[in-house]
């Protein structure tokens, strides 16, 4: 299992993961296996050959300490988490929890990215401090500078629907606050955050296979697992 950080932005995902750990795979009564659909949600259609495999969305996030102030290297790994997307208004809490410090740190997010539709995608990155983005190992944005909130825009990149491309984004945090955002746009798509649905973690990054969804009223959570689960009576407690 991967170590997960329960910052407010991702607290719901961490709670779902914790709940998943309480549910050992194994026998399950018919009523529990066909869990009632929460109001505001819809059950996935049944398939003759069984439900579709759960695909984990998000990126492998690694958080490091620098070898020395100003080195801006990836010297000591403090922790690894599954991050939904590059949408961080405050990273100092994460660095503090995983690295024991808020300054002179770095982060790296890796996985694959897939466009929802074929088109020419422009990436827009902004952060505190420097950052660099690679697609299929090629630099798309390179702004390894000690400034902050200085948005950088890539050249347009042709992405085809259904094709996954290697993704890597790195950033460093010198002093003060830390944030990082990644958006994209096309001639027909307004600039917006790259969604969690566009990302999958690396194949060698082992995460718990579950697919959570939240009802429209925000008060019910439905979790789909890759296999059958049991011992659900104590979950509410």
LINJOHU-V865335 format. One record per backbone hydrogen bond with DSSP energy under -0.5 kcal/mol. CO is the residue of the C=O (numbers start at 1). NH is the residue of the N-H. Records with the same first field share a line. If there is no record, write none. Layout:
CO=NH + NH
This chain:
5=7
7=10 + 11
8=11
10=14
11=15
12=16
13=17
14=18
15=19
16=20
17=21
18=22
19=22
20=23
22=24
24=230
29=33
30=34
32=35
33=35
38=41
40=216
47=50
54=56
59=61 + 83
60=62 + 110
61=81
62=108
63=78 + 79
64=106
65=75 + 76
68=71
76=65
79=63
81=61 + 83
83=59
85=87
86=182
87=89
88=180
91=95
92=96
93=97
94=98
95=99 + 100 + 101
96=100
104=66
105=173
106=64
107=171
108=62
109=169
110=60
111=167
112=200
113=165
115=162
119=121 + 159
121=157
122=185
123=154
124=183
125=152
126=181
127=149 + 150
128=179
130=172
131=143
132=170
133=140 + 141
134=168
135=138
138=135
141=133
143=131 + 145
145=147
147=129
149=151
152=125
157=121 + 159
159=119
160=163
163=115
165=113
166=136
167=111
168=134
169=109
170=132
171=107
173=104 + 105
174=104
178=91
179=128
180=88
181=126
182=194
183=124
184=192
185=122
186=189
188=190
189=186
192=184
195=198
196=58 + 199
198=114
199=58
200=112
202=205
204=206
205=207
208=210
209=226
210=212
211=224
213=222
215=218
220=215
222=213
223=225
224=211
228=26
232=235
